[in-house]
Amino acid sequence: MAERIRRPRGSVQGNPVVFGHVSPEAKAVVIDTADALGISQARAIELILLTLPLGPDGVPTAIDRDQFKSEELPIPAA
């Protein structure tokens, strides 16, 4: 694997952390993007997210909102 382009030291200090479990296919997109560009996986995730075209409500235009209408139910407060 080629050496990756690093961000300047301290440039991400204070940025929020994104964490979540994803499918192997989604992880492969991140790995392939990072490898092709010679950047870190974190930077690849950031670039992928920041280049998504968004609709007027802030949701990426490629997402079918109808498939998420009843998937998640609110969790009552403890």
NORURCOR-V839900 format. One record per run of one state. SS is the DSSP state (@ for helix, = for strand, . for the rest). FROM is the first residue (numbers start at 0). TO is the last residue. Records with the same first field share a line. If there is no record, write none. Layout:
# NORURCOR-V839900
SS: FROM-TO / FROM-TO
This chain:
# NORURCOR-V839900
.: 0-22 / 37-39 / 50-52 / 54-58 / 60-63 / 68-77
@: 23-36 / 40-49 / 64-67
=: 53-53 / 59-59
